[in-house]
């Protein structure tokens, strides 16, 4: 697996590149739809490929480990075959879910003990068995096990948490290199940079993580409660520290504006549940702004959802029709809105790539952020 830098914006840290995997190329900047338990909620795979044009999707180790379980995934030949997806997959280590979902957990140098949020059963993730678990899942890109420090943590807690993450990373990398992929194609892993909102800790984390990085590196522990300005500040701190030949993945971010601002600060890869989660609740992101599809103002608006959008959904259904489906409680409403939002997010990063290549990304970004954050 390798990352190739293609072009750079002359007025910002934005850049384009290609991350090459055995399941296909990923053109960056890229947004990755979240398929937590083996599905991007409410979206057919053929729509993900043909209309949304997703180049990579995510799975989550914590959720897949608990259900359907490793025996089933191994018997299926890995997640690609289990969910019938032949393009790249990235898996989160599950660390964030352990810390956010588990009702009871204990974190030690050995690993993290937790109870399943499904049935209360006891489990443990260590760096070593987390490698084994992600080998069985079979993602092209695996995430190292880390502790996700809260965004409002004090420096003492953030420092202690970072030392734990660093120790886990060393063990994770050692075990990764002692094991082999199970299904005949290559895998890599991204170390995760933690350090909360403290610049010196972020730099310390990055310098340590880079000792283990191959094609890319992840930036974690942002968009977890800290002010947005702090997130941007940490990206600016990290940009000169991370070599240009490493793909940079900002985990769990975010709004369309967050994505454009992240691109401007050197980020290549993004994921977030917002397009589908907000879509299921009636929020549409469009090139002209944000719409709440439950609002009465759309009741007799028979215009297209987003005339500037590229998905067939934008041109097939009207605002009035989609509002009707939401008010009627039809599940088709969530499906249309989810596909629309994902198509918009992928449109957004494709347009960003084009403007980086053309050298006018900064001006385009400033105008676009104002337009797409407008409440309609």
N, C-alpha and C positions, 0 to 999 in steps of 0.2 A: 504494500500500500504506500502511496506517495502523494505529496501535495506539491503542485506546481503553481507558482505565482505567475499570473499572466499580465496584469496591468495595475497601475496605481493612479489614484486621483491626485492631480497636482496641488490641490488646495486643502486636502484633509488626509486622514490615514486610511480612507476607503481603498479597497483593492478588489480585484477579481482573481479567481484561480480555479483549478480543477483538482479534486481529490479523487484518485483512481482506486477503485476496489475491484475485487473479483466478481462482484455483482453489478458493476457498472460505474460510470463516472458521475461525480457530483460537482455541479458548477456552482461556485461560490461568488458572492454571498447567496446563502440558501436558507429557506425556512423548511423545517422538518415537521410534518404533521405527527401528532402524538397518538400512537396506537397502544395504549398502556397494557391491555390484557390480550393483545393479539388482534385488535381491530381499531381502526379509526372510527369512532362512534358514528353510526348512521350513514356511512359512506361506502359505496361499493368500490372494490379494488379497480375495476375497469374505469370508474370515474376518477379515482386517484391518479391513474396513469394517463388517461386520454384527455380529460378536461382540466383537472387540477394540475396535472403534469408534475406530480411529486417525484423527486429523484431518490428520496430516502425517507423512511418513516422510523418511528421509535417503538421500542417495547420497554417494559419495566421489569427488572429482575425480581423485585419484591413481590409484585402481583403474580407474575408468571410462576415463580417458585411455589407460591401458595396454591395457585389454581391456574392451569390444570395440573401443575406439578412436574417435576423433572423426569419422572418415569415416562409420562405420556409424551413430553417433548422429545426425549431421546428416542423413543419408539417411532415417533413421526419422522425422525431425521432432522430435527431442529425446527426453529420457528419459521424459517422461510417456507419449508414444505408444509408445516402444520397450518399456516395461514394462507398458503398459496400466493406468496409475494416473492417475485424473482429479482427485485431491486435491493439496494443496500438497506440494512437495518442497523440502528444504533440502540444499545441498551444502557440505561442508567443502572448503576450498581444496586439501587434500592435503598441506599443509605438515607436519602432524604425521606423516603416513605417510612422507614423504621422510626425516624425521629419525629415525624409529623403524625403518623397514623396509629402506631402501636400504643395501646392503652397503658402498657407496662413495659419498660425497657431499662436495661442497665448497660452502660458503656464502660469498657475497661480497655487496657492495652491489648488484651487478647482479641477483642472484637465486641460485638453488640448482641446482647441477649434481648429477645423481644417476644411478645405474644401476638399471635395473628389477630388482626382486626375482624376476621371472619368467624373464628370459632374459639379464640382464646388459647389455642395450643402454643406450646413453647418452642422457640427456634433460636438459632444462633448464626450470625454471619461473622466470619473471620475473613481476613484478606485472602487466605488460601482457598477456603470453600466458596468464596465469592467468585474467584477465578474459575473454579470448577463448574459452578452454576452457570456462569455466562458462556463457558465453553459448550455446555449442553444446550443452552438456548441457541447458540450459534450466530450471534450478531457479528456483523463485519467490524463494527467499532464497539468496544467495551469500555465502560467507565470504571476507574479504580475506586475501591471502597474508601469513603471519606466520612467525616462528621461535618454536617452542614451547620455551621455556627449561626445562631440567630442574628438578624441584622442590627438589633439593638444591644448586643452583648458588650460588656465593658472589656477593656484591653486585656485584663488579666485572664478572663475566661477565653477570649479569642486566642491569646497566646497559648494557653494550655490545650485548647482544641486543635490548634494548628500543629502542635508537637505530636498529638495523637494521629492526626491525618498523615503527617510525614512518616511516622513509624509504620503505619498501615501501608502506605505507598511502597516503601522499601520491600516489605514482605510480599505485597501484591505483585510487584515487578519481578521479584525473584521466582515466585511460583509460576507466573505467566511464562517465563522463559524456560521453566522446567517441564512445561506441559505443551501439548500440541493440539491444533484444531481437530475436531472430530468428524467433519463432514466433507473434507477434500478441498476446502477453499481457505484463503488466508484470513486471519483476524489480527487486529491491532487493538491497543488500548490507549486511552487518553488519561494522563494524570489530571487531577483536579486542583486548581489553585484556590485555596481558601484564604483566610486572613481578615474577614469581616470588612470594616470600613477604615482600617488602619494601614496607611500607605506602606510603612516599613514592614508590616507583617505580610502584606500582599507581595512585596518585592522578595522577601525571604521565601515565601511559599513558591513563587514563580521560579526563582533560581534553583530551589531544591527540585521542584517538579520537572524542570527542563532536563535534569540529569537522566530522567527516565522516559522522556517524550520521544516518540518516533515521528509519525506523520502529523500529529496534532496535539493540542492541549486544551483543556476545558477550564472555564472560569466559573466557579460555583459560589454559592453563598451571597448572591446578589438578587435583588427583587424579592427579598425575604423579610421585608419590614423596614429597611432603611430608606431615607428619602431618595427620590429619583436622582437628584443632583449628586448624591454620594455615589450612586452606581456609576454615573458618567465619570466622576472623578477617579474612581478606581480603574475604569477602563483606560483613562488617560495616563494613569500611573503605570499600568502594565504594558501599554502599547510599545514603548521603546525597549522594554525588557525582553519581550518574546521575539525570537528571531523571525525574520520575514518568511522563512521556508516552513513554518509550522502553521497548520490550520488552527484558528482560534474559535472555540465553541462557547458561547455565552448561554449557560443553562437556564431554562425556564423563563425566557424573556422573549416577547412580552407583547405590548401594544404595537400597532403599526408605527407610531412615532418612536417608541423605544427601539424598534428594529432599525429604522433609518439613522437614529442618533448612534446606535451601536456600530453600524456599518461605518459611519463617519469617524469612529474611534478605533477602527481596525479589526472589528469582529467579522468572522466569515460565516458562522453557523448559528442558527437560532432554533428554539422549539418553545412551544407554549400550548396549553390547553384552551387558551382564550378563544380562538376562532370557533371551535366546536362547542365549548361550554357556553359562551355568550350567545352563540347562534341558537342553541337549544332554548335559550331564554328570550329569544326575540330580538337580539341586537345584531344588526348588520353593519359591517364595515364596507364603505364604498369609496370610490375616487372623489366623491363630492362631500363626504362626511359620514357621520354615524347616525343610523336610524333605529328607533325603537318601533318594531313592526306591530306592536299592540296599540300604538297611538291611533286615535280616531281620525287623525288627519289623512291617513292612508286609505280610509274606507272606500273612497270612490276615485282613487288615483290608479288609473289603468296603465300608467307608463311602466317601462321595464325597471327591474330592480336596480340595475346599474348599467346604463348604456355604454359606459367606457370599459366595462368588464369583459374578460375574454371567455368566461365559462358559458356553456350553453344555458345554464340556469338563469343567467342575467337577462337573456333574451327570450326565454320560454315562458316566464311567469311575471305577472304584474305585482306591483306593491299591494293593490287591493286584494288580489287572490291570496298572497302570502299572509296578509293580515287576517283574512277570513279563516285560513287554516289554523293560525295560532289561537284566535278567539274560540274556534270550534274544538280545540284540543286535539287536532289531528297530528299524528306522528310524522306525517309527510312534511309538516312545517319545519320541524327540527332538521330533517334530512336536507331540505332545500337550503335552509339558512346555514347549516354546517358546510355544505359543499360550496355555497357562495363565498363564505368567509375564507375558507381554505384557498379557493381560487384567487381571491383578492390578495391574500398574503403571498402566494407564489407569483402573482402578477407584480406585486410590489418589489420583490427582490429581483425579478427579471428586469424590470425597468431600472432599478438601481444599478445592476450590472451594465446595462446599456449606457447609462449616463456616466459611469466611471470610465468606461472605455472611450467615450466621446470627450471626456475631460471637463464636463460641466456638472458633475454630481452635486457639488456644494450648493450652487444656485438652485438646481432642481430640488434638492432635498429641503431647503428652506421654504420654498413655495409649496411643496407637497405636504409638509408637516402641517402648515396652516390650513390647507384645504381638507385633509383627511381627518383632522381633529375637530372640525366643525360639527355641532349637533344640529341635525336637520329636523 
